[in-house]
């Protein structure tokens, strides 16, 4: 019986680990939309936006704003630093970080970026709940199509940040996949698997009671 319970507990622990492992960092070269985690998503290229600085940009399903300053739309370095045309930057480094706020939960997002000379971190949230983080190194003058992102259910906002007080970063082809539930609430399939596991433990305990009585008699 102990082996049955141990097996059930092990299965539940494995399920918990598998659920936590749903959070996945995204990285590659090329267009983010070609990544399996971002395929079929909505892509924002910033095309058609007038060059200049903005406190925030409402792009329909996502709003991008600066933390501590404005964001900047520009074409000066189009085709460089992993940009393909009109791009967004942190106002040549005068804005500390960038904040992405989604109108509805997304299950993945990513973007091309470049020019930065220090490490940056992407952090995803569901409301005030931290979902996952991903830190990546400097890209500098590379133009190899580097892109980064996160894939985790229930993302309502994300933060792109650095510990450096001044570092310029350019961003293009912002891609996101709508959908996904809050990570704090198990999905129906997860609930079903948990109930099966608990049922197995309960069944084993019920089988043990008659055996214990027989031994006492």
N, C-alpha and C positions, 0 to 999 in steps of 0.2 A: 504493500500500500504506500509506503514511504517513497518508493521509486516512482509510483504513479503521480503522487503529489509533486515530487521534485520535478518530474517531467512537465507537469502542467505549469508550475511556477516558472520553469525555464522557458517554456513556450511564451508565457506572458511577458517575461523579460525581453525575449527576442522580439516580440511584437512591439514593445515600447521602444526598443532600439531602432527597429525598422521605421517606426513613425517619426522618431527624431531625425532619422537619416533622410527624410524627405527634402530637407533643406540642402540645396546644391548650388555651389558657385558655378558661374558661367564664364568661360574665357575662350578666346580663339582669335583667328585672323580672318578678315574679310568683312562681309556685311552681317550684322547680328541676326538678320532675318533668316539667314541660311543655317543657323544653329537649330538642332532639333528641339531644344527647350523653348525657342522663340519663334519657330516656324508658324506661319499663319497669323502672327500677331499684328498689331497696329504699329506703324512706324511713323515717327515724326522727323522730318528732314529740315524743318525750319524754313523751307523754301517759301518765298512770298512775304516773309516778315521784313519790315524795314530795318536797316542797320541803325543801331543806337542802343542806349541803355534802358533797362526796364526794372522797376522794383520787383515785378513778377510777370510771368507770361501764362495766361490762361489759354491752353491749347485744346480745350474741349474736354477730353477724358483725363487729362493730366495738367497740373499747374506746376511750373518750375519757378522757384524764387531763390534769391540770394540770402545767405545768412550773414548779416553784417554789412550788406551793401547791395548794389544792383547786379543784375545779369546783363550780358552784352550780346547783341546779335551782330555778326560781322561776316564779311566775305574776303577780307584782305589776304588770308592764308588758305583760301579754298583750294582743295587738292593736296594740301600738306597736313602733317600732323594727324593723319587718319580722318580728315574731313573730305567730303565730296562736293561741297557747294557752300551754301549758307550754313553757318554753324553758330553754336552758343558757347560763350566762355564766361569765366568768372570775373569779367571786367578787368582783364590783364592782371589778375591776382589781387585786386583791391577788395574783392568780395571773398570772405574766408572760405565758405562752403556753399554747396547747392542742396536745395530741398525739393523733393519730388512728391507731390500730393495727388493721389488718384481719386477720381470721382466715385469709383466702385473698386472693390478688391480685385487685385490681379494675382496671377499665379507665377509670373516670371517677368523680368525686365532686364534690359541690357543696352549698351550703347558703345559706339566707337569713341575713343578719346585719345588725346595725346598732348605733347609739349611739356607735361609736368616733369619736374626734376626731383621729386621726393615721393615717398609712399603715400598712397591714398586708401581710404577705407569706404566701402559701401555698406550701409546698415539698413536693414529692412524692418519695418514695424507693422503690427496690426493694432491700430489705436496707440495706446501707450505701451503695448507689450513688444519687447524686443524679439524678433524672429530669428535673425541670423546676421552675421557680418562677414565681410570678405576684404582682406587687405592685399594690395598688389603694389609692385614696385614702380620706379620711375620709367618712363618711356622716352623722354627727351625728344630728339628730332626724328624718331622712327616714324615711318609712313607705311608700315607693313599691314595695316588694317586691324590693329589690336582692338578688341572689344571685351567688356567685362559686364557682369551682372549677377543676379541671384534668382533662383527658382525655389519658391516655397509658397504653399497655399496661404491666402488671406492677407496679402500685402496691401496696406492702405496708404503707406507713405515710405519714403526712403531718403537717406541722407548720404551725400558724397562729401567726405571730409578729409582733412590732413592735419597733422600736428605742426606743420610749418606755418609761420605767420604770413608768408607771402609765397605763393606758387601758382603760376599761370596754368590753367587747364582748358583745353578745347574739347567740345562734345558735339557729336553728330549722330544721326540715324538712331534716335532714341526709340527703342522697340519694346512693346509690352503685350502681354497676353492677359486678357480679362478673364475673370472667373476665379474660383477657389474659395474655400471656406476659412473661417478663423482658425488658426492653428491651435487655439485653446479648446476647441470643441471637436472631439473625435468624429470622423465621418461615419456614415451608416455601416460600411463594411468593417470599420475598426470596432465599432460597438458590437457587431455580431461576433467577431472573433474573440473579443474580451468575454462576452457572455458564454461562449462555448468553453473557454478556458476555466472560468469560474464554475461552470456547471460540472466540468470534469472533477474539479477539486471537491465540490459538494457531494458528488456521487461516490467518490472514494471514501469520504468521511462517513457517509450513510452505510456503506458496506462494512466499515470497521466496527460499528456498534454491536451487531449481533455476534461477531467473532469474539469481542471482548467479554460479553456476557457469558458465552459458552465456556470460556476459560475459567471464569470465576466460579461457575457452577461446578 
